Amino acid sequence: MQVNYFHTSEAVPPVLGPAEGGPDAAVVIDVLRATTTIAWSLHNGAEAVAAFADLTALETAAAAWPPERCLRAGERGGQRVSGYDLGNSPLAVTPGLVGGKRIFMSTTNGTRSLAAVGAVPLLLTACLPNRRAVARRLIERDSQRVWIVGSGWEGDYSLEDSLAAGALAAALEELAQAARLELRYGNDEMVAALALWQQWSQNPEGCLRTASHGQRLIGLGDHDADFACCAAVDSLEIVPMQAEAGVLRAS
């Protein structure tokens, strides 16, 4: 298995098919907070999460869905879009609210990364809470070329996404060694992300709070519970997987 890391959607090269040397699996990460919220939504019984980079496209798709089974989740600049049912907090997607419903989601950064690798045959989302479950799925699927894609912040590098990319790589290393599989890193960004995880593995929440986006959330109000949830390593077994274009379901 060869693993590459791209720190934003803008850094992702054109996606070729596996036969042309492109990836056969991609993992999108947006720790604060889109992929954490997606994982918790599906864990708590949401039928699916439909991701949109654009709010207008979200509105059109949501309008065609039965209102009693539809929730709109929108975030811009760390805050909920006015008039939407949800923002981007994993704590808000409770079973009583999301159970049996489809969440139509658009966020500042994470949904753009999903769009960038939407054509990859196996598309998963990862966060710190489900990083080992995602690593296990990649091993089970015998993935040969894996692209891990961070979301960053409006095109810039983000510390927390690289932390989670390194955490995922560490889990892959452990599982690959147990299965006697070869694991290679395809770029320096992946090696650097692994080193970042090794530095912060005993205090992931501290890293999230140190990150510029963590500081941004702190400036917006009390997000202590969100930080704790997003930093809870290996607390979920759910693996969100693209079932159809732009639609993620539990797997």
Contacts in CASP RR format, 6 or more apart in sequence:
PFRMAT RR
TARGET T0000
AUTHOR 0000-0000-0000
METHOD contacts of the structure
MODEL  1
MQVNYFHTSEAVPPVLGPAEGGPDAAVVIDVLRATTTIAWSLHNGAEAVA
AFADLTALETAAAAWPPERCLRAGERGGQRVSGYDLGNSPLAVTPGLVGG
KRIFMSTTNGTRSLAAVGAVPLLLTACLPNRRAVARRLIERDSQRVWIVG
SGWEGDYSLEDSLAAGALAAALEELAQAARLELRYGNDEMVAALALWQQW
SQNPEGCLRTASHGQRLIGLGDHDADFACCAAVDSLEIVPMQAEAGVLRA
S
1 138 0 8 1.000
1 139 0 8 1.000
1 143 0 8 1.000
1 144 0 8 1.000
1 145 0 8 1.000
1 146 0 8 1.000
1 172 0 8 1.000
1 176 0 8 1.000
1 181 0 8 1.000
1 182 0 8 1.000
1 183 0 8 1.000
1 184 0 8 1.000
2 144 0 8 1.000
2 145 0 8 1.000
2 146 0 8 1.000
2 184 0 8 1.000
2 185 0 8 1.000
2 186 0 8 1.000
3 146 0 8 1.000
3 147 0 8 1.000
3 148 0 8 1.000
3 169 0 8 1.000
3 172 0 8 1.000
3 183 0 8 1.000
3 184 0 8 1.000
3 185 0 8 1.000
3 186 0 8 1.000
3 190 0 8 1.000
4 23 0 8 1.000
4 145 0 8 1.000
4 146 0 8 1.000
4 147 0 8 1.000
4 148 0 8 1.000
4 185 0 8 1.000
4 186 0 8 1.000
4 187 0 8 1.000
4 189 0 8 1.000
4 190 0 8 1.000
5 147 0 8 1.000
5 148 0 8 1.000
5 149 0 8 1.000
5 150 0 8 1.000
5 162 0 8 1.000
5 165 0 8 1.000
5 166 0 8 1.000
5 169 0 8 1.000
5 187 0 8 1.000
5 189 0 8 1.000
5 190 0 8 1.000
5 193 0 8 1.000
6 12 0 8 1.000
6 13 0 8 1.000
6 147 0 8 1.000
6 148 0 8 1.000
6 149 0 8 1.000
6 150 0 8 1.000
6 189 0 8 1.000
7 150 0 8 1.000
7 152 0 8 1.000
7 157 0 8 1.000
7 158 0 8 1.000
7 161 0 8 1.000
7 162 0 8 1.000
7 189 0 8 1.000
8 109 0 8 1.000
8 113 0 8 1.000
8 149 0 8 1.000
8 150 0 8 1.000
8 151 0 8 1.000
8 152 0 8 1.000
8 155 0 8 1.000
8 156 0 8 1.000
8 157 0 8 1.000
8 158 0 8 1.000
9 109 0 8 1.000
9 110 0 8 1.000
9 112 0 8 1.000
9 113 0 8 1.000
9 115 0 8 1.000
9 116 0 8 1.000
9 149 0 8 1.000
9 150 0 8 1.000
9 151 0 8 1.000
9 155 0 8 1.000
10 155 0 8 1.000
12 113 0 8 1.000
12 116 0 8 1.000
12 117 0 8 1.000
12 147 0 8 1.000
12 149 0 8 1.000
15 22 0 8 1.000
15 23 0 8 1.000
15 116 0 8 1.000
15 117 0 8 1.000
15 118 0 8 1.000
15 119 0 8 1.000
15 120 0 8 1.000
16 22 0 8 1.000
17 23 0 8 1.000
17 119 0 8 1.000
17 121 0 8 1.000
18 24 0 8 1.000
18 121 0 8 1.000
18 144 0 8 1.000
18 145 0 8 1.000
21 145 0 8 1.000
22 145 0 8 1.000
23 117 0 8 1.000
23 120 0 8 1.000
23 145 0 8 1.000
23 146 0 8 1.000
23 147 0 8 1.000
24 120 0 8 1.000
24 121 0 8 1.000
24 122 0 8 1.000
24 143 0 8 1.000
24 144 0 8 1.000
24 145 0 8 1.000
24 146 0 8 1.000
25 120 0 8 1.000
25 121 0 8 1.000
25 122 0 8 1.000
25 123 0 8 1.000
25 124 0 8 1.000
25 138 0 8 1.000
25 141 0 8 1.000
25 143 0 8 1.000
25 145 0 8 1.000
25 146 0 8 1.000
25 147 0 8 1.000
26 117 0 8 1.000
26 118 0 8 1.000
26 120 0 8 1.000
26 122 0 8 1.000
26 123 0 8 1.000
26 124 0 8 1.000
26 146 0 8 1.000
26 147 0 8 1.000
26 148 0 8 1.000
26 149 0 8 1.000
27 123 0 8 1.000
27 124 0 8 1.000
27 125 0 8 1.000
27 126 0 8 1.000
27 134 0 8 1.000
27 138 0 8 1.000
27 146 0 8 1.000
27 147 0 8 1.000
27 148 0 8 1.000
27 149 0 8 1.000
27 168 0 8 1.000
28 35 0 8 1.000
28 110 0 8 1.000
28 113 0 8 1.000
28 114 0 8 1.000
28 117 0 8 1.000
28 123 0 8 1.000
28 124 0 8 1.000
28 125 0 8 1.000
28 126 0 8 1.000
28 149 0 8 1.000
28 150 0 8 1.000
28 151 0 8 1.000
29 35 0 8 1.000
29 113 0 8 1.000
29 125 0 8 1.000
29 126 0 8 1.000
29 127 0 8 1.000
29 148 0 8 1.000
29 149 0 8 1.000
29 150 0 8 1.000
29 151 0 8 1.000
29 161 0 8 1.000
29 164 0 8 1.000
29 165 0 8 1.000
29 168 0 8 1.000
30 36 0 8 1.000
30 107 0 8 1.000
30 109 0 8 1.000
30 110 0 8 1.000
30 113 0 8 1.000
30 125 0 8 1.000
30 127 0 8 1.000
30 150 0 8 1.000
30 151 0 8 1.000
30 152 0 8 1.000
30 161 0 8 1.000
31 127 0 8 1.000
31 128 0 8 1.000
31 160 0 8 1.000
31 161 0 8 1.000
31 163 0 8 1.000
31 164 0 8 1.000
31 208 0 8 1.000
31 230 0 8 1.000
32 158 0 8 1.000
32 160 0 8 1.000
32 208 0 8 1.000
32 211 0 8 1.000
32 213 0 8 1.000
32 214 0 8 1.000
32 217 0 8 1.000
32 226 0 8 1.000
32 230 0 8 1.000
33 88 0 8 1.000
33 89 0 8 1.000
33 90 0 8 1.000
33 226 0 8 1.000
33 230 0 8 1.000
34 75 0 8 1.000
34 88 0 8 1.000
34 105 0 8 1.000
34 107 0 8 1.000
34 109 0 8 1.000
34 110 0 8 1.000
34 111 0 8 1.000
34 151 0 8 1.000
35 110 0 8 1.000
35 125 0 8 1.000
35 126 0 8 1.000
35 127 0 8 1.000
35 151 0 8 1.000
35 240 0 8 1.000
36 90 0 8 1.000
36 127 0 8 1.000
36 128 0 8 1.000
36 129 0 8 1.000
36 229 0 8 1.000
36 230 0 8 1.000
37 73 0 8 1.000
37 88 0 8 1.000
37 89 0 8 1.000
37 90 0 8 1.000
37 92 0 8 1.000
37 93 0 8 1.000
37 105 0 8 1.000
38 49 0 8 1.000
38 51 0 8 1.000
38 105 0 8 1.000
38 125 0 8 1.000
38 127 0 8 1.000
38 240 0 8 1.000
38 248 0 8 1.000
39 90 0 8 1.000
39 125 0 8 1.000
39 127 0 8 1.000
39 129 0 8 1.000
39 130 0 8 1.000
39 236 0 8 1.000
39 238 0 8 1.000
39 240 0 8 1.000
40 90 0 8 1.000
40 93 0 8 1.000
40 129 0 8 1.000
40 229 0 8 1.000
40 236 0 8 1.000
41 49 0 8 1.000
41 90 0 8 1.000
41 93 0 8 1.000
41 98 0 8 1.000
41 103 0 8 1.000
42 48 0 8 1.000
42 49 0 8 1.000
42 238 0 8 1.000
42 240 0 8 1.000
42 248 0 8 1.000
42 249 0 8 1.000
42 250 0 8 1.000
43 236 0 8 1.000
43 238 0 8 1.000
43 250 0 8 1.000
44 93 0 8 1.000
44 94 0 8 1.000
44 95 0 8 1.000
44 96 0 8 1.000
44 98 0 8 1.000
44 99 0 8 1.000
45 95 0 8 1.000
45 98 0 8 1.000
45 99 0 8 1.000
45 100 0 8 1.000
45 250 0 8 1.000
46 93 0 8 1.000
46 98 0 8 1.000
46 99 0 8 1.000
46 100 0 8 1.000
46 101 0 8 1.000
46 102 0 8 1.000
46 103 0 8 1.000
47 69 0 8 1.000
47 99 0 8 1.000
47 100 0 8 1.000
47 101 0 8 1.000
47 102 0 8 1.000
47 249 0 8 1.000
48 102 0 8 1.000
48 103 0 8 1.000
48 243 0 8 1.000
48 247 0 8 1.000
48 248 0 8 1.000
48 249 0 8 1.000
49 102 0 8 1.000
49 103 0 8 1.000
49 105 0 8 1.000
49 240 0 8 1.000
49 247 0 8 1.000
49 248 0 8 1.000
49 249 0 8 1.000
50 58 0 8 1.000
50 61 0 8 1.000
50 102 0 8 1.000
50 103 0 8 1.000
50 104 0 8 1.000
50 105 0 8 1.000
50 246 0 8 1.000
50 247 0 8 1.000
50 248 0 8 1.000
51 105 0 8 1.000
51 106 0 8 1.000
51 110 0 8 1.000
51 111 0 8 1.000
51 114 0 8 1.000
51 115 0 8 1.000
51 246 0 8 1.000
51 247 0 8 1.000
51 248 0 8 1.000
52 58 0 8 1.000
52 61 0 8 1.000
52 104 0 8 1.000
52 105 0 8 1.000
52 106 0 8 1.000
52 111 0 8 1.000
52 246 0 8 1.000
53 106 0 8 1.000
53 111 0 8 1.000
53 112 0 8 1.000
53 114 0 8 1.000
53 115 0 8 1.000
54 106 0 8 1.000
55 74 0 8 1.000
55 81 0 8 1.000
55 106 0 8 1.000
58 72 0 8 1.000
58 74 0 8 1.000
58 104 0 8 1.000
58 105 0 8 1.000
58 106 0 8 1.000
59 72 0 8 1.000
61 104 0 8 1.000
62 70 0 8 1.000
62 72 0 8 1.000
62 104 0 8 1.000
65 102 0 8 1.000
65 104 0 8 1.000
69 100 0 8 1.000
69 101 0 8 1.000
69 102 0 8 1.000
70 101 0 8 1.000
70 102 0 8 1.000
70 104 0 8 1.000
71 85 0 8 1.000
71 86 0 8 1.000
71 97 0 8 1.000
71 98 0 8 1.000
71 101 0 8 1.000
71 102 0 8 1.000
71 103 0 8 1.000
71 104 0 8 1.000
72 83 0 8 1.000
72 84 0 8 1.000
72 85 0 8 1.000
72 86 0 8 1.000
72 103 0 8 1.000
72 104 0 8 1.000
73 84 0 8 1.000
73 85 0 8 1.000
73 86 0 8 1.000
73 87 0 8 1.000
73 88 0 8 1.000
73 103 0 8 1.000
73 104 0 8 1.000
73 105 0 8 1.000
73 106 0 8 1.000
73 107 0 8 1.000
74 80 0 8 1.000
74 81 0 8 1.000
74 84 0 8 1.000
74 86 0 8 1.000
74 87 0 8 1.000
74 88 0 8 1.000
74 105 0 8 1.000
74 106 0 8 1.000
74 107 0 8 1.000
75 81 0 8 1.000
75 87 0 8 1.000
75 88 0 8 1.000
75 106 0 8 1.000
75 107 0 8 1.000
75 108 0 8 1.000
76 107 0 8 1.000
76 108 0 8 1.000
77 108 0 8 1.000
77 216 0 8 1.000
78 88 0 8 1.000
78 108 0 8 1.000
78 216 0 8 1.000
78 217 0 8 1.000
78 220 0 8 1.000
79 87 0 8 1.000
79 220 0 8 1.000
80 86 0 8 1.000
80 87 0 8 1.000
80 88 0 8 1.000
81 87 0 8 1.000
81 106 0 8 1.000
86 92 0 8 1.000
86 93 0 8 1.000
86 103 0 8 1.000
86 105 0 8 1.000
88 107 0 8 1.000
89 223 0 8 1.000
89 226 0 8 1.000
90 226 0 8 1.000
90 229 0 8 1.000
90 230 0 8 1.000
91 225 0 8 1.000
91 226 0 8 1.000
91 229 0 8 1.000
93 103 0 8 1.000
105 111 0 8 1.000
108 153 0 8 1.000
108 154 0 8 1.000
109 151 0 8 1.000
109 152 0 8 1.000
109 153 0 8 1.000
109 154 0 8 1.000
109 155 0 8 1.000
109 158 0 8 1.000
110 150 0 8 1.000
110 151 0 8 1.000
112 151 0 8 1.000
113 149 0 8 1.000
113 150 0 8 1.000
113 151 0 8 1.000
114 123 0 8 1.000
114 125 0 8 1.000
114 242 0 8 1.000
114 246 0 8 1.000
115 246 0 8 1.000
116 149 0 8 1.000
117 123 0 8 1.000
117 147 0 8 1.000
117 149 0 8 1.000
118 242 0 8 1.000
118 245 0 8 1.000
118 246 0 8 1.000
120 147 0 8 1.000
122 141 0 8 1.000
122 143 0 8 1.000
122 241 0 8 1.000
123 241 0 8 1.000
123 242 0 8 1.000
124 134 0 8 1.000
124 137 0 8 1.000
124 138 0 8 1.000
124 239 0 8 1.000
124 240 0 8 1.000
124 241 0 8 1.000
124 242 0 8 1.000
125 134 0 8 1.000
125 240 0 8 1.000
125 248 0 8 1.000
126 134 0 8 1.000
126 148 0 8 1.000
126 164 0 8 1.000
126 168 0 8 1.000
127 164 0 8 1.000
127 230 0 8 1.000
127 236 0 8 1.000
128 163 0 8 1.000
128 164 0 8 1.000
128 167 0 8 1.000
128 204 0 8 1.000
128 230 0 8 1.000
128 231 0 8 1.000
128 232 0 8 1.000
128 233 0 8 1.000
128 234 0 8 1.000
129 229 0 8 1.000
129 230 0 8 1.000
129 232 0 8 1.000
129 233 0 8 1.000
129 234 0 8 1.000
129 235 0 8 1.000
129 236 0 8 1.000
130 234 0 8 1.000
130 235 0 8 1.000
130 236 0 8 1.000
130 237 0 8 1.000
130 238 0 8 1.000
130 239 0 8 1.000
131 164 0 8 1.000
131 167 0 8 1.000
131 168 0 8 1.000
131 171 0 8 1.000
131 233 0 8 1.000
131 234 0 8 1.000
132 171 0 8 1.000
132 234 0 8 1.000
133 234 0 8 1.000
133 236 0 8 1.000
133 237 0 8 1.000
133 238 0 8 1.000
133 239 0 8 1.000
134 168 0 8 1.000
134 171 0 8 1.000
134 239 0 8 1.000
135 168 0 8 1.000
135 171 0 8 1.000
135 172 0 8 1.000
135 174 0 8 1.000
135 175 0 8 1.000
136 171 0 8 1.000
136 175 0 8 1.000
137 239 0 8 1.000
137 241 0 8 1.000
137 251 0 8 1.000
138 146 0 8 1.000
138 172 0 8 1.000
139 172 0 8 1.000
139 175 0 8 1.000
139 176 0 8 1.000
139 179 0 8 1.000
139 181 0 8 1.000
148 165 0 8 1.000
148 168 0 8 1.000
148 169 0 8 1.000
148 190 0 8 1.000
148 193 0 8 1.000
150 158 0 8 1.000
150 161 0 8 1.000
150 162 0 8 1.000
150 165 0 8 1.000
151 158 0 8 1.000
151 161 0 8 1.000
152 158 0 8 1.000
152 161 0 8 1.000
152 213 0 8 1.000
153 212 0 8 1.000
153 213 0 8 1.000
153 216 0 8 1.000
158 211 0 8 1.000
158 212 0 8 1.000
158 213 0 8 1.000
159 196 0 8 1.000
159 207 0 8 1.000
159 210 0 8 1.000
159 211 0 8 1.000
159 212 0 8 1.000
160 207 0 8 1.000
160 208 0 8 1.000
160 211 0 8 1.000
160 213 0 8 1.000
160 214 0 8 1.000
160 230 0 8 1.000
162 189 0 8 1.000
162 192 0 8 1.000
162 193 0 8 1.000
162 196 0 8 1.000
163 193 0 8 1.000
163 196 0 8 1.000
163 197 0 8 1.000
163 200 0 8 1.000
163 204 0 8 1.000
163 207 0 8 1.000
163 208 0 8 1.000
163 211 0 8 1.000
165 190 0 8 1.000
165 193 0 8 1.000
165 197 0 8 1.000
166 190 0 8 1.000
166 193 0 8 1.000
166 194 0 8 1.000
166 196 0 8 1.000
166 197 0 8 1.000
167 197 0 8 1.000
167 201 0 8 1.000
167 204 0 8 1.000
167 233 0 8 1.000
169 185 0 8 1.000
169 190 0 8 1.000
169 193 0 8 1.000
169 194 0 8 1.000
169 197 0 8 1.000
170 194 0 8 1.000
170 197 0 8 1.000
170 198 0 8 1.000
170 201 0 8 1.000
172 183 0 8 1.000
173 183 0 8 1.000
176 182 0 8 1.000
176 183 0 8 1.000
177 183 0 8 1.000
185 191 0 8 1.000
185 194 0 8 1.000
196 207 0 8 1.000
200 206 0 8 1.000
200 207 0 8 1.000
204 231 0 8 1.000
204 233 0 8 1.000
205 227 0 8 1.000
205 228 0 8 1.000
205 230 0 8 1.000
205 231 0 8 1.000
206 231 0 8 1.000
208 214 0 8 1.000
208 227 0 8 1.000
208 230 0 8 1.000
208 231 0 8 1.000
209 215 0 8 1.000
209 218 0 8 1.000
209 227 0 8 1.000
214 223 0 8 1.000
214 227 0 8 1.000
217 223 0 8 1.000
217 226 0 8 1.000
217 227 0 8 1.000
238 250 0 8 1.000
239 250 0 8 1.000
239 251 0 8 1.000
240 248 0 8 1.000
240 249 0 8 1.000
240 250 0 8 1.000
240 251 0 8 1.000
241 248 0 8 1.000
241 249 0 8 1.000
241 250 0 8 1.000
241 251 0 8 1.000
242 248 0 8 1.000
243 249 0 8 1.000
END
